[in-house]
């Protein structure tokens, strides 16, 4: 019984990976049209009318 529940749970997680939207680069006019990430290091900006995810604090190599 527990093996069946584990199998169903794993299949649910595996299938849900393909259902989730992966592309968020929508059209925009300014930065406020882009989605907010809630991340301190990355932010979406409007560049050439497309939302792009950029690093807020670029690393110097």
N, CA, C and O atoms as a Tripos MOL2 file, in Angstrom:
@<TRIPOS>MOLECULE
protein
  244   243    61     0     0
PROTEIN
NO_CHARGES

@<TRIPOS>ATOM
      1 N           0.8210   -1.1940    0.0000 N.3       1 UNK1
      2 CA          0.0000    0.0000    0.0000 C.3       1 UNK1
      3 C           0.8630    1.2550    0.0000 C.2       1 UNK1
      4 O           0.5900    2.1980   -0.7420 O.2       1 UNK1
      5 N           1.9100    1.2690    0.8350 N.am      2 UNK2
      6 CA          2.7600    2.4630    0.8870 C.3       2 UNK2
      7 C           3.5440    2.6440   -0.4050 C.2       2 UNK2
      8 O           3.8390    3.7710   -0.8010 O.2       2 UNK2
      9 N           3.8860    1.5250   -1.0720 N.am      3 UNK3
     10 CA          4.5960    1.6350   -2.3400 C.3       3 UNK3
     11 C           3.7220    2.2910   -3.4010 C.2       3 UNK3
     12 O           4.2150    3.0610   -4.2260 O.2       3 UNK3
     13 N           2.4450    1.9940   -3.3830 N.am      4 UNK4
     14 CA          1.5190    2.5970   -4.3440 C.3       4 UNK4
     15 C           1.3990    4.0940   -4.0820 C.2       4 UNK4
     16 O           1.4120    4.8870   -5.0230 O.2       4 UNK4
     17 N           1.2840    4.4830   -2.8350 N.am      5 UNK5
     18 CA          1.1960    5.9050   -2.5010 C.3       5 UNK5
     19 C           2.4760    6.6420   -2.8800 C.2       5 UNK5
     20 O           2.4200    7.7610   -3.3910 O.2       5 UNK5
     21 N           3.6220    6.0260   -2.6330 N.am      6 UNK6
     22 CA          4.8930    6.6380   -3.0260 C.3       6 UNK6
     23 C           4.9660    6.7960   -4.5420 C.2       6 UNK6
     24 O           5.4070    7.8300   -5.0420 O.2       6 UNK6
     25 N           4.5350    5.7730   -5.2650 N.am      7 UNK7
     26 CA          4.5590    5.8250   -6.7240 C.3       7 UNK7
     27 C           3.6610    6.9430   -7.2420 C.2       7 UNK7
     28 O           4.0610    7.6970   -8.1290 O.2       7 UNK7
     29 N           2.4580    7.0540   -6.7000 N.am      8 UNK8
     30 CA          1.5290    8.1100   -7.1190 C.3       8 UNK8
     31 C           2.1180    9.4760   -6.7970 C.2       8 UNK8
     32 O           2.0200   10.3940   -7.6120 O.2       8 UNK8
     33 N           2.7170    9.6280   -5.6440 N.am      9 UNK9
     34 CA          3.3170   10.8920   -5.2410 C.3       9 UNK9
     35 C           4.4600   11.2770   -6.1790 C.2       9 UNK9
     36 O           4.5440   12.4240   -6.6170 O.2       9 UNK9
     37 N           5.3320   10.3310   -6.4860 N.am     10 UNK10
     38 CA          6.4580   10.5980   -7.3860 C.3      10 UNK10
     39 C           5.9610   10.9280   -8.7840 C.2      10 UNK10
     40 O           6.4920   11.8340   -9.4260 O.2      10 UNK10
     41 N           4.9650   10.2210   -9.2620 N.am     11 UNK11
     42 CA          4.4220   10.5110  -10.5940 C.3      11 UNK11
     43 C           3.7830   11.8930  -10.6300 C.2      11 UNK11
     44 O           3.9160   12.6120  -11.6200 O.2      11 UNK11
     45 N           3.0950   12.2650   -9.5640 N.am     12 UNK12
     46 CA          2.4970   13.5960   -9.4970 C.3      12 UNK12
     47 C           3.5790   14.6690   -9.5750 C.2      12 UNK12
     48 O           3.4370   15.6370  -10.3220 O.2      12 UNK12
     49 N           4.6550   14.5060   -8.8130 N.am     13 UNK13
     50 CA          5.7530   15.4770   -8.8490 C.3      13 UNK13
     51 C           6.4250   15.5130  -10.2170 C.2      13 UNK13
     52 O           6.7500   16.5900  -10.7170 O.2      13 UNK13
     53 N           6.6330   14.3640  -10.8190 N.am     14 UNK14
     54 CA          7.2910   14.2890  -12.1210 C.3      14 UNK14
     55 C           6.4490   14.9510  -13.2030 C.2      14 UNK14
     56 O           6.9760   15.7130  -14.0140 O.2      14 UNK14
     57 N           5.1650   14.6760  -13.2260 N.am     15 UNK15
     58 CA          4.2830   15.2560  -14.2440 C.3      15 UNK15
     59 C           4.1000   16.7520  -14.0180 C.2      15 UNK15
     60 O           3.9880   17.5080  -14.9820 O.2      15 UNK15
     61 N           4.0680   17.1900  -12.7700 N.am     16 UNK16
     62 CA          3.8720   18.6170  -12.4990 C.3      16 UNK16
     63 C           5.0480   19.4570  -12.9800 C.2      16 UNK16
     64 O           4.8820   20.6510  -13.2300 O.2      16 UNK16
     65 N           6.2250   18.8700  -13.1160 N.am     17 UNK17
     66 CA          7.3670   19.6190  -13.6460 C.3      17 UNK17
     67 C           7.1170   20.0760  -15.0740 C.2      17 UNK17
     68 O           7.6060   21.1330  -15.4730 O.2      17 UNK17
     69 N           6.3710   19.3070  -15.8490 N.am     18 UNK18
     70 CA          6.1190   19.6450  -17.2410 C.3      18 UNK18
     71 C           4.9210   20.5620  -17.4150 C.2      18 UNK18
     72 O           4.7560   21.1740  -18.4700 O.2      18 UNK18
     73 N           4.0930   20.6640  -16.4040 N.am     19 UNK19
     74 CA          2.9020   21.5020  -16.4900 C.3      19 UNK19
     75 C           3.2170   22.9490  -16.1160 C.2      19 UNK19
     76 O           2.5640   23.8700  -16.6070 O.2      19 UNK19
     77 N           4.2050   23.1570  -15.2590 N.am     20 UNK20
     78 CA          4.5560   24.4920  -14.7830 C.3      20 UNK20
     79 C           5.1190   25.3130  -15.9410 C.2      20 UNK20
     80 O           5.9020   24.8070  -16.7460 O.2      20 UNK20
     81 N           4.7200   26.5690  -16.0170 N.am     21 UNK21
     82 CA          5.2150   27.4550  -17.0580 C.3      21 UNK21
     83 C           6.6800   27.7650  -16.8110 C.2      21 UNK21
     84 O           7.0700   28.1030  -15.6930 O.2      21 UNK21
     85 N           7.4940   27.6480  -17.8600 N.am     22 UNK22
     86 CA          8.9240   27.8880  -17.7040 C.3      22 UNK22
     87 C           9.3750   29.1870  -18.3410 C.2      22 UNK22
     88 O          10.4550   29.6780  -18.0140 O.2      22 UNK22
     89 N           8.5990   29.7530  -19.2290 N.am     23 UNK23
     90 CA          9.0140   30.9860  -19.8850 C.3      23 UNK23
     91 C           8.1960   32.1450  -19.3430 C.2      23 UNK23
     92 O           6.9700   32.1550  -19.4560 O.2      23 UNK23
     93 N           8.8740   33.1190  -18.7570 N.am     24 UNK24
     94 CA          8.1820   34.2680  -18.1910 C.3      24 UNK24
     95 C           8.5640   35.5520  -18.9090 C.2      24 UNK24
     96 O           8.2140   36.6390  -18.4500 O.2      24 UNK24
     97 N           9.2660   35.4510  -20.0150 N.am     25 UNK25
     98 CA          9.7070   36.6350  -20.7460 C.3      25 UNK25
     99 C           8.5750   37.2410  -21.5460 C.2      25 UNK25
    100 O           8.5330   37.0980  -22.7680 O.2      25 UNK25
    101 N           7.6570   37.9150  -20.8780 N.am     26 UNK26
    102 CA          6.5130   38.5230  -21.5380 C.3      26 UNK26
    103 C           6.8420   39.8910  -22.0920 C.2      26 UNK26
    104 O           7.9140   40.4400  -21.8380 O.2      26 UNK26
    105 N           5.9030   40.4380  -22.8560 N.am     27 UNK27
    106 CA          6.0900   41.7680  -23.4160 C.3      27 UNK27
    107 C           5.8530   42.8180  -22.3400 C.2      27 UNK27
    108 O           5.0670   42.6120  -21.4150 O.2      27 UNK27
    109 N           6.5500   43.9550  -22.4740 N.am     28 UNK28
    110 CA          6.4360   45.0190  -21.4850 C.3      28 UNK28
    111 C           6.6800   46.3680  -22.1520 C.2      28 UNK28
    112 O           7.1940   46.4510  -23.2670 O.2      28 UNK28
    113 N           6.3010   47.4080  -21.4440 N.am     29 UNK29
    114 CA          6.5900   48.7710  -21.8770 C.3      29 UNK29
    115 C           7.6160   49.3870  -20.9330 C.2      29 UNK29
    116 O           8.5350   50.0770  -21.3740 O.2      29 UNK29
    117 N           7.4590   49.1380  -19.6330 N.am     30 UNK30
    118 CA          8.4500   49.5840  -18.6490 C.3      30 UNK30
    119 C           8.6330   48.4890  -17.5980 C.2      30 UNK30
    120 O           7.9660   47.4550  -17.6450 O.2      30 UNK30
    121 N           9.5380   48.7240  -16.6560 N.am     31 UNK31
    122 CA          9.9140   47.6860  -15.6840 C.3      31 UNK31
    123 C           8.7600   47.2280  -14.8020 C.2      31 UNK31
    124 O           8.7730   46.0940  -14.3240 O.2      31 UNK31
    125 N           7.7820   48.0620  -14.5780 N.am     32 UNK32
    126 CA          6.6570   47.7020  -13.7000 C.3      32 UNK32
    127 C           5.7720   46.6150  -14.3330 C.2      32 UNK32
    128 O           5.0370   45.9310  -13.6210 O.2      32 UNK32
    129 N           5.8360   46.4510  -15.6610 N.am     33 UNK33
    130 CA          5.0490   45.4240  -16.3490 C.3      33 UNK33
    131 C           5.6340   44.0260  -16.1660 C.2      33 UNK33
    132 O           4.9440   43.0370  -16.4120 O.2      33 UNK33
    133 N           6.8810   43.9290  -15.7420 N.am     34 UNK34
    134 CA          7.5420   42.6360  -15.5700 C.3      34 UNK34
    135 C           7.1900   42.0400  -14.2080 C.2      34 UNK34
    136 O           6.8970   42.7840  -13.2720 O.2      34 UNK34
    137 N           7.2140   40.7020  -14.0780 N.am     35 UNK35
    138 CA          6.8830   40.0690  -12.7960 C.3      35 UNK35
    139 C           7.9350   40.3600  -11.7370 C.2      35 UNK35
    140 O           9.1040   40.5810  -12.0530 O.2      35 UNK35
    141 N           7.5150   40.3590  -10.4940 N.am     36 UNK36
    142 CA          8.4230   40.5600   -9.3660 C.3      36 UNK36
    143 C           8.8870   39.1940   -8.8720 C.2      36 UNK36
    144 O           8.0760   38.2760   -8.7460 O.2      36 UNK36
    145 N          10.1770   39.0470   -8.5910 N.am     37 UNK37
    146 CA         10.7120   37.7540   -8.1820 C.3      37 UNK37
    147 C          10.7100   37.5520   -6.6790 C.2      37 UNK37
    148 O          10.5330   36.4240   -6.2180 O.2      37 UNK37
    149 N          10.9020   38.6050   -5.9010 N.am     38 UNK38
    150 CA         11.0440   38.4520   -4.4660 C.3      38 UNK38
    151 C          12.4400   38.0070   -4.0860 C.2      38 UNK38
    152 O          12.7080   37.7170   -2.9200 O.2      38 UNK38
    153 N          13.3320   37.9500   -5.0650 N.am     39 UNK39
    154 CA         14.7100   37.5530   -4.8480 C.3      39 UNK39
    155 C          15.5610   38.8050   -4.6890 C.2      39 UNK39
    156 O          15.3560   39.7880   -5.4000 O.2      39 UNK39
    157 N          16.5080   38.7770   -3.7670 N.am     40 UNK40
    158 CA         17.3530   39.9470   -3.5320 C.3      40 UNK40
    159 C          18.4130   40.1380   -4.6090 C.2      40 UNK40
    160 O          18.8950   41.2540   -4.8020 O.2      40 UNK40
    161 N          18.7870   39.0750   -5.3150 N.am     41 UNK41
    162 CA         19.9060   39.1450   -6.2380 C.3      41 UNK41
    163 C          19.5000   39.2550   -7.7050 C.2      41 UNK41
    164 O          20.2940   39.7140   -8.5260 O.2      41 UNK41
    165 N          18.2890   38.8460   -8.0500 N.am     42 UNK42
    166 CA         17.8400   38.8890   -9.4330 C.3      42 UNK42
    167 C          16.5750   39.7200   -9.5470 C.2      42 UNK42
    168 O          15.7410   39.7240   -8.6420 O.2      42 UNK42
    169 N          16.4370   40.4250  -10.6660 N.am     43 UNK43
    170 CA         15.2770   41.2750  -10.8900 C.3      43 UNK43
    171 C          14.9560   41.2620  -12.3850 C.2      43 UNK43
    172 O          15.8550   41.1420  -13.2180 O.2      43 UNK43
    173 N          13.6700   41.3880  -12.7190 N.am     44 UNK44
    174 CA         13.2590   41.5010  -14.1080 C.3      44 UNK44
    175 C          13.2960   42.9600  -14.5190 C.2      44 UNK44
    176 O          12.8280   43.8310  -13.7860 O.2      44 UNK44
    177 N          13.8590   43.2290  -15.7060 N.am     45 UNK45
    178 CA         13.8180   44.5720  -16.2730 C.3      45 UNK45
    179 C          13.2470   44.4820  -17.6770 C.2      45 UNK45
    180 O          13.2980   43.4320  -18.3180 O.2      45 UNK45
    181 N          12.7030   45.5960  -18.1460 N.am     46 UNK46
    182 CA         12.1550   45.6590  -19.4910 C.3      46 UNK46
    183 C          13.2620   46.1180  -20.4340 C.2      46 UNK46
    184 O          13.7720   47.2310  -20.3120 O.2      46 UNK46
    185 N          13.6270   45.2470  -21.3750 N.am     47 UNK47
    186 CA         14.6980   45.5520  -22.3140 C.3      47 UNK47
    187 C          14.2130   45.1910  -23.7110 C.2      47 UNK47
    188 O          13.9230   44.0280  -23.9890 O.2      47 UNK47
    189 N          14.1240   46.1750  -24.5820 N.am     48 UNK48
    190 CA         13.6250   45.9750  -25.9520 C.3      48 UNK48
    191 C          12.2290   45.3610  -25.9560 C.2      48 UNK48
    192 O          11.9300   44.4860  -26.7680 O.2      48 UNK48
    193 N          11.3760   45.8260  -25.0410 N.am     49 UNK49
    194 CA          9.9790   45.4140  -24.9100 C.3      49 UNK49
    195 C           9.8110   43.9440  -24.5210 C.2      49 UNK49
    196 O           8.7700   43.3470  -24.7930 O.2      49 UNK49
    197 N          10.8400   43.3550  -23.8820 N.am     50 UNK50
    198 CA         10.7820   41.9740  -23.3910 C.3      50 UNK50
    199 C          11.3420   41.9540  -21.9730 C.2      50 UNK50
    200 O          12.3790   42.5630  -21.7100 O.2      50 UNK50
    201 N          10.6680   41.2640  -21.0590 N.am     51 UNK51
    202 CA         11.1520   41.1490  -19.6800 C.3      51 UNK51
    203 C          12.3420   40.1930  -19.6400 C.2      51 UNK51
    204 O          12.2680   39.0690  -20.1360 O.2      51 UNK51
    205 N          13.4370   40.6570  -19.0430 N.am     52 UNK52
    206 CA         14.6350   39.8380  -18.9180 C.3      52 UNK52
    207 C          15.0600   39.7880  -17.4630 C.2      52 UNK52
    208 O          14.9900   40.7890  -16.7510 O.2      52 UNK52
    209 N          15.5020   38.6170  -17.0260 N.am     53 UNK53
    210 CA         15.9790   38.4190  -15.6640 C.3      53 UNK53
    211 C          17.4670   38.7490  -15.6260 C.2      53 UNK53
    212 O          18.2550   38.1510  -16.3580 O.2      53 UNK53
    213 N          17.8560   39.6980  -14.7750 N.am     54 UNK54
    214 CA         19.2610   40.0820  -14.6790 C.3      54 UNK54
    215 C          19.7180   39.9870  -13.2310 C.2      54 UNK54
    216 O          18.9110   39.9940  -12.3010 O.2      54 UNK54
    217 N          21.0300   39.8970  -13.0630 N.am     55 UNK55
    218 CA         21.6360   39.8900  -11.7380 C.3      55 UNK55
    219 C          21.7260   41.3300  -11.2600 C.2      55 UNK55
    220 O          22.3000   42.1800  -11.9410 O.2      55 UNK55
    221 N          21.1670   41.6010  -10.1050 N.am     56 UNK56
    222 CA         21.1530   42.9580   -9.5610 C.3      56 UNK56
    223 C          22.5510   43.4080   -9.1580 C.2      56 UNK56
    224 O          22.8780   44.5900   -9.2670 O.2      56 UNK56
    225 N          23.3740   42.4760   -8.6960 N.am     57 UNK57
    226 CA         24.7310   42.7720   -8.2530 C.3      57 UNK57
    227 C          25.7130   41.9540   -9.0930 C.2      57 UNK57
    228 O          26.0810   40.8480   -8.6960 O.2      57 UNK57
    229 N          26.1490   42.4780  -10.2550 N.am     58 UNK58
    230 CA         27.0570   41.6920  -11.1060 C.3      58 UNK58
    231 C          28.3930   41.4320  -10.4100 C.2      58 UNK58
    232 O          28.9100   42.2780   -9.6810 O.2      58 UNK58
    233 N          28.9270   40.2530  -10.6530 N.am     59 UNK59
    234 CA         30.2000   39.8790  -10.0480 C.3      59 UNK59
    235 C          31.3360   40.2970  -10.9680 C.2      59 UNK59
    236 O          31.2610   40.1110  -12.1830 O.2      59 UNK59
    237 N          32.3710   40.8520  -10.3960 N.am     60 UNK60
    238 CA         33.5640   41.2050  -11.1630 C.3      60 UNK60
    239 C          34.5080   40.0190  -11.1540 C.2      60 UNK60
    240 O          34.9230   39.5530  -10.0930 O.2      60 UNK60
    241 N          34.8480   39.5280  -12.3460 N.am     61 UNK61
    242 CA         35.7290   38.3640  -12.4290 C.3      61 UNK61
    243 C          37.1340   38.7870  -12.7060 C.2      61 UNK61
    244 O          38.0230   37.9420  -12.8100 O.2      61 UNK61
@<TRIPOS>BOND
     1     1     2 1
     2     2     3 1
     3     3     4 2
     4     3     5 am
     5     5     6 1
     6     6     7 1
     7     7     8 2
     8     7     9 am
     9     9    10 1
    10    10    11 1
    11    11    12 2
    12    11    13 am
    13    13    14 1
    14    14    15 1
    15    15    16 2
    16    15    17 am
    17    17    18 1
    18    18    19 1
    19    19    20 2
    20    19    21 am
    21    21    22 1
    22    22    23 1
    23    23    24 2
    24    23    25 am
    25    25    26 1
    26    26    27 1
    27    27    28 2
    28    27    29 am
    29    29    30 1
    30    30    31 1
    31    31    32 2
    32    31    33 am
    33    33    34 1
    34    34    35 1
    35    35    36 2
    36    35    37 am
    37    37    38 1
    38    38    39 1
    39    39    40 2
    40    39    41 am
    41    41    42 1
    42    42    43 1
    43    43    44 2
    44    43    45 am
    45    45    46 1
    46    46    47 1
    47    47    48 2
    48    47    49 am
    49    49    50 1
    50    50    51 1
    51    51    52 2
    52    51    53 am
    53    53    54 1
    54    54    55 1
    55    55    56 2
    56    55    57 am
    57    57    58 1
    58    58    59 1
    59    59    60 2
    60    59    61 am
    61    61    62 1
    62    62    63 1
    63    63    64 2
    64    63    65 am
    65    65    66 1
    66    66    67 1
    67    67    68 2
    68    67    69 am
    69    69    70 1
    70    70    71 1
    71    71    72 2
    72    71    73 am
    73    73    74 1
    74    74    75 1
    75    75    76 2
    76    75    77 am
    77    77    78 1
    78    78    79 1
    79    79    80 2
    80    79    81 am
    81    81    82 1
    82    82    83 1
    83    83    84 2
    84    83    85 am
    85    85    86 1
    86    86    87 1
    87    87    88 2
    88    87    89 am
    89    89    90 1
    90    90    91 1
    91    91    92 2
    92    91    93 am
    93    93    94 1
    94    94    95 1
    95    95    96 2
    96    95    97 am
    97    97    98 1
    98    98    99 1
    99    99   100 2
   100    99   101 am
   101   101   102 1
   102   102   103 1
   103   103   104 2
   104   103   105 am
   105   105   106 1
   106   106   107 1
   107   107   108 2
   108   107   109 am
   109   109   110 1
   110   110   111 1
   111   111   112 2
   112   111   113 am
   113   113   114 1
   114   114   115 1
   115   115   116 2
   116   115   117 am
   117   117   118 1
   118   118   119 1
   119   119   120 2
   120   119   121 am
   121   121   122 1
   122   122   123 1
   123   123   124 2
   124   123   125 am
   125   125   126 1
   126   126   127 1
   127   127   128 2
   128   127   129 am
   129   129   130 1
   130   130   131 1
   131   131   132 2
   132   131   133 am
   133   133   134 1
   134   134   135 1
   135   135   136 2
   136   135   137 am
   137   137   138 1
   138   138   139 1
   139   139   140 2
   140   139   141 am
   141   141   142 1
   142   142   143 1
   143   143   144 2
   144   143   145 am
   145   145   146 1
   146   146   147 1
   147   147   148 2
   148   147   149 am
   149   149   150 1
   150   150   151 1
   151   151   152 2
   152   151   153 am
   153   153   154 1
   154   154   155 1
   155   155   156 2
   156   155   157 am
   157   157   158 1
   158   158   159 1
   159   159   160 2
   160   159   161 am
   161   161   162 1
   162   162   163 1
   163   163   164 2
   164   163   165 am
   165   165   166 1
   166   166   167 1
   167   167   168 2
   168   167   169 am
   169   169   170 1
   170   170   171 1
   171   171   172 2
   172   171   173 am
   173   173   174 1
   174   174   175 1
   175   175   176 2
   176   175   177 am
   177   177   178 1
   178   178   179 1
   179   179   180 2
   180   179   181 am
   181   181   182 1
   182   182   183 1
   183   183   184 2
   184   183   185 am
   185   185   186 1
   186   186   187 1
   187   187   188 2
   188   187   189 am
   189   189   190 1
   190   190   191 1
   191   191   192 2
   192   191   193 am
   193   193   194 1
   194   194   195 1
   195   195   196 2
   196   195   197 am
   197   197   198 1
   198   198   199 1
   199   199   200 2
   200   199   201 am
   201   201   202 1
   202   202   203 1
   203   203   204 2
   204   203   205 am
   205   205   206 1
   206   206   207 1
   207   207   208 2
   208   207   209 am
   209   209   210 1
   210   210   211 1
   211   211   212 2
   212   211   213 am
   213   213   214 1
   214   214   215 1
   215   215   216 2
   216   215   217 am
   217   217   218 1
   218   218   219 1
   219   219   220 2
   220   219   221 am
   221   221   222 1
   222   222   223 1
   223   223   224 2
   224   223   225 am
   225   225   226 1
   226   226   227 1
   227   227   228 2
   228   227   229 am
   229   229   230 1
   230   230   231 1
   231   231   232 2
   232   231   233 am
   233   233   234 1
   234   234   235 1
   235   235   236 2
   236   235   237 am
   237   237   238 1
   238   238   239 1
   239   239   240 2
   240   239   241 am
   241   241   242 1
   242   242   243 1
   243   243   244 2
@<TRIPOS>SUBSTRUCTURE
     1 UNK1         2 RESIDUE 1 A UNK
     2 UNK2         6 RESIDUE 1 A UNK
     3 UNK3        10 RESIDUE 1 A UNK
     4 UNK4        14 RESIDUE 1 A UNK
     5 UNK5        18 RESIDUE 1 A UNK
     6 UNK6        22 RESIDUE 1 A UNK
     7 UNK7        26 RESIDUE 1 A UNK
     8 UNK8        30 RESIDUE 1 A UNK
     9 UNK9        34 RESIDUE 1 A UNK
    10 UNK10       38 RESIDUE 1 A UNK
    11 UNK11       42 RESIDUE 1 A UNK
    12 UNK12       46 RESIDUE 1 A UNK
    13 UNK13       50 RESIDUE 1 A UNK
    14 UNK14       54 RESIDUE 1 A UNK
    15 UNK15       58 RESIDUE 1 A UNK
    16 UNK16       62 RESIDUE 1 A UNK
    17 UNK17       66 RESIDUE 1 A UNK
    18 UNK18       70 RESIDUE 1 A UNK
    19 UNK19       74 RESIDUE 1 A UNK
    20 UNK20       78 RESIDUE 1 A UNK
    21 UNK21       82 RESIDUE 1 A UNK
    22 UNK22       86 RESIDUE 1 A UNK
    23 UNK23       90 RESIDUE 1 A UNK
    24 UNK24       94 RESIDUE 1 A UNK
    25 UNK25       98 RESIDUE 1 A UNK
    26 UNK26      102 RESIDUE 1 A UNK
    27 UNK27      106 RESIDUE 1 A UNK
    28 UNK28      110 RESIDUE 1 A UNK
    29 UNK29      114 RESIDUE 1 A UNK
    30 UNK30      118 RESIDUE 1 A UNK
    31 UNK31      122 RESIDUE 1 A UNK
    32 UNK32      126 RESIDUE 1 A UNK
    33 UNK33      130 RESIDUE 1 A UNK
    34 UNK34      134 RESIDUE 1 A UNK
    35 UNK35      138 RESIDUE 1 A UNK
    36 UNK36      142 RESIDUE 1 A UNK
    37 UNK37      146 RESIDUE 1 A UNK
    38 UNK38      150 RESIDUE 1 A UNK
    39 UNK39      154 RESIDUE 1 A UNK
    40 UNK40      158 RESIDUE 1 A UNK
    41 UNK41      162 RESIDUE 1 A UNK
    42 UNK42      166 RESIDUE 1 A UNK
    43 UNK43      170 RESIDUE 1 A UNK
    44 UNK44      174 RESIDUE 1 A UNK
    45 UNK45      178 RESIDUE 1 A UNK
    46 UNK46      182 RESIDUE 1 A UNK
    47 UNK47      186 RESIDUE 1 A UNK
    48 UNK48      190 RESIDUE 1 A UNK
    49 UNK49      194 RESIDUE 1 A UNK
    50 UNK50      198 RESIDUE 1 A UNK
    51 UNK51      202 RESIDUE 1 A UNK
    52 UNK52      206 RESIDUE 1 A UNK
    53 UNK53      210 RESIDUE 1 A UNK
    54 UNK54      214 RESIDUE 1 A UNK
    55 UNK55      218 RESIDUE 1 A UNK
    56 UNK56      222 RESIDUE 1 A UNK
    57 UNK57      226 RESIDUE 1 A UNK
    58 UNK58      230 RESIDUE 1 A UNK
    59 UNK59      234 RESIDUE 1 A UNK
    60 UNK60      238 RESIDUE 1 A UNK
    61 UNK61      242 RESIDUE 1 A UNK
